[in-house]
């Protein structure tokens, strides 16, 4: 384009040209974008490292400063300094003989009912084994529902609220075919252990309570705080006769209790890998339970012309899916967290580090615990298929198949959530 006088050219005002002049080169834009991404990644990594360092520092401090007894106050219990805790060998042998005799009495409860003759035999045995308990003026005893026992032990300070010690007389059925190393009601001693149904559940508690009371009464002991002892005879079949009637009697008399101590856990050695020495686990709560019946019904058939799917096959598939899909992990949401924190100081590093910081490591620990049946129960609501019934004849395709599932419900779970 020619300009005015002098013929000089004017700069073009074409908007396209102007825009090209002000755009950055493509390689410059990519370099800046790449640097920005690197800066963001570095910032994220540094933030993660800082967070990890802070978490590790907190966890390390907690590992070496955790005091599980902080804030606890020791209760003022009975002054028994004047009573010797040393038991002579002859007395020990007598205690052991009594316990074995208790185990040998087959106080079996099953769905059809209790073994009445065995319960009467056990009643006579208790009166013979613990004469001071049954004759002391400090102890009031009564039979409840014919076979259960309720004891009231008088205290020197009646204004103190009493407590209740519970145990049960009955046991579940047992036969040698179940895999026992000795007959289940023989109380055979092998390598220092007594084998028999009820040695743990729950004649050990029952005999321990009465043995201790018998010993203390003989020594002239009188507690400051009175207490009750309740021995049910049908706990293994829900306790509708024994425990329920003991509660009814106490409610009718307006009894208020400070606490109830029921059967708990055993002293376990090696239950958790890395735990040094035996641990006496104290149960603070008990899992709830629910029983679910699964059933499949279809027209009957003959084995010579079987259907594609049978009632047994369908139900077996359902049971397999149930076992392959356990309930969610809930470890750390119930009292088990406090249990493991109380045991933390008994572990060596790095387990001590993990046990002291369950607020951080609960998900990791739950995955480890669920590998063993013994510890999986800490982690979740468990499901156990306990009965499977079907079929009446080898050449008949059964019309009905039933399975029963026993659920032990974690304290952080509800029946509604399980259902």
Secondary structure as UniProt FT lines:
FT   TURN            5..6
FT   HELIX           15..22
FT   HELIX           26..65
FT   TURN            68..71
FT   TURN            81..82
FT   HELIX           89..104
FT   STRAND          108..110
FT   TURN            111..112
FT   STRAND          113..114
FT   HELIX           116..129
FT   HELIX           131..135
FT   TURN            137..138
FT   STRAND          139..144
FT   TURN            145..147
FT   STRAND          148..153
FT   TURN            158..159
FT   STRAND          162..168
FT   HELIX           176..178
FT   TURN            184..185
FT   STRAND          188..190
FT   TURN            191..192
FT   STRAND          193..195
FT   TURN            197..202
FT   HELIX           203..218
FT   TURN            219..220
FT   STRAND          227..232
FT   HELIX           235..237
FT   TURN            238..241
FT   HELIX           242..252
FT   TURN            253..254
FT   STRAND          257..261
FT   STRAND          267..268
FT   TURN            273..274
FT   STRAND          279..280
FT   STRAND          288..297
FT   STRAND          301..302
FT   HELIX           303..305
FT   HELIX           311..324
FT   TURN            331..332
FT   HELIX           336..343
FT   HELIX           344..346
FT   TURN            349..350
FT   HELIX           351..355
FT   TURN            356..357
FT   HELIX           358..369
FT   TURN            370..371
FT   HELIX           373..379
FT   STRAND          382..390
FT   TURN            394..395
FT   STRAND          396..397
FT   STRAND          400..409
FT   TURN            411..412
FT   HELIX           415..418
//
